[in-house]
Amino acid sequence: MSRAGWRLLRELLRPRRAALLGMALWTLPEALPAALSGRLIAQALDGGFLAGRPLVGLGWLLVFGAVAAIGAFGSRQVYPHLAEVIEPLRDDLTRRVVLAALDEPAGRAGGPDTAAVARLVRQIETVRECLAGQLLIVRHFVVTLLFVLLGAASLDPLLLPLIALPLALALTVFALLLPRMAARQREVLRAEEELARLAADTFGALRDVVACGAVRRADGDLSAAVDAQSAARNRVAALAALRRTTVAAGVHLPAVLILLGAPGLVREHGLSPGAVVGALGYLTISLEPALRTLVQGLSGSGLRLAVAADRLARRTVPPPSTPPLPSPSSPAPASPPLTLSDLTFRYHPDAAPVLDGLSLLVRPGEHLAVVGPSGVGKSTLADLLAGLATPERGTVHLPGTTPRHRVLIPQEAYVFTGTLRANLALLAPPGTPDAQLLDAARRFGLDDLLDLTGGLDRTLHPAELSAGESQLIALTRAYLAPAPLAILDEATSELDPAAEARAELAFRRRPGTTLLVVAHRISSAERADRVLLLTPDGPHLGTHPTLLTSSPTYRALHTHWTAHPPPHNDPMPPKRRPHPPTLAELTADLPPPGTHHGPGIPSPAGRPEFVDDRGRRWRKVRGPLDPRLTKRLLTGADEVIIGRSAGFDLHHLTPTDRPTTWPAIKRLLNSTTERPSYHPYEFTSADGRTLLYIEESC
């Protein structure tokens, strides 16, 4: 095993010293039969059966049985301590593998690392299971060997070299074989990973393989990978045959030497027949099972442990020790600049580069806005800085030593079901106080959400949040992360201009923060220290006023943004109600009922289908009215009619009402509070138009 593998195992076992000590202490009674087996057999023969006192001999054998029972009890007590050592390893190793996978660039052009799945599932379980076996095997062999040598010496010191020298020779030969066995085991693991990678790539692109007529080639590649794995396993099996020679040399050779030397030892040195049999008992009862288990274990699970630990050690990182988050009043820590040198990226080797030779230096604490037409590489640049893509050429030097010193906030905000505290503190240092969470939340304008949910302990459901609220939560979470580089890739697209300005200002005021914003409003570029304009002709860097003067493309973008500002589709409401509104509250500002669609619809009262006054047959939509069904219904409908079970139409909504009213209807229908039940019905006309009728059962 390499130093990296040993270091990984030491780091995993170091926090569990108490459990390891408990295992060692219970090993002593477990190994008691090995220590006393030969001595008790000698006493039973010399003092009992050979002396004509069979009851005495039988008594010594009964004592041996009692000692064996004590050993069994000690062995049973070892396993709870073993579980305390081994079971937490899965979580530790999984955390390390996941952190390593997140730290590696995704290499968007190269696809995902499917071999990481094999490492996570197979190699973590290999380390956990094999380490458990090695802890049991090695500690038992060491204690057994010590007791066997002491026991043989207590019978007669002349027996000690007859046992120790052949055993030392056997262990030396076995140690010399281990590196070759480890190399063969590494070949097996590499073959397994290659087969897993090739199978995932082939089956994932099976449609393309068939369409391109590459079935025979793909089949040949998979067959070659299977043959390589089989050959590697056969080479491991061939070396396994040599293991038996070490057991023969370590146990059977001393037994032969003792039997050959027994007449001389008895006649010339006064060794008793019982001592000879006792020495053979030490070899066959105690040493042989322990040595056989050691050889089989080290050459099997031990090698798998060594190889898997080495590979995981190279591909994992230890749990991060997160630096403390600086407070707004603390001085900014020293941070190197963000430097891009000759950065080039393309999505395919034959495609034109999205970024070609981009070089840039962003000073610590600087606010840089990235603007440009669609498709020029703004989000690609953000991915490269965040480590989500690997450049074809060039380097990126970050203001930190690890990828955890940068944070990317994409346009699609991630909020999970859980407390507001858990969502905000996801990237914060452990133990961040609630006061700091609340201060950050208020900096980003989450006061209304805090009042609505009842503070940090209220459970959030993503479907009940507006897009703007989700983005504010994601921005606050990133603000609490101790990362000197913050990358906002249109992360404020669902906020109004005031909320966007407040969010950027909060990052600007955070000590030691370099801010890079992929802008979708001209106001964001106006607030930045410098602006990076990406165009098909190349990048242009300058301040907002200088680019207005020197770049026609930037002037055109500025004119377009000023004349057609990007809409904020889901603005933050100034004040949210503690419960979803009723239909009457929701539609209070709409035109009066019945003015758009004529006669009313009779109440279906929950029936599977009904016919209205126009002869239209409405069918009830099956399934619970969950967020997924609600989204499908509201997205696919050309018109929506909302009615009461009293039998008259309440309101009629067309697509023109969608931007302002339909999001509120969706939140109402997905509400889990105590509200009336809703029954959706659909009608499809002859020209393919879909109407949706929602009945409120009062």
Summary of the structure (lengths in Angstrom):
residues: 698
radius of gyration: 37.3
end to end distance: 72.1
largest distance: 124.1
contacts: 2188
relative contact order: 0.07
helix: 58%
strand: 13%
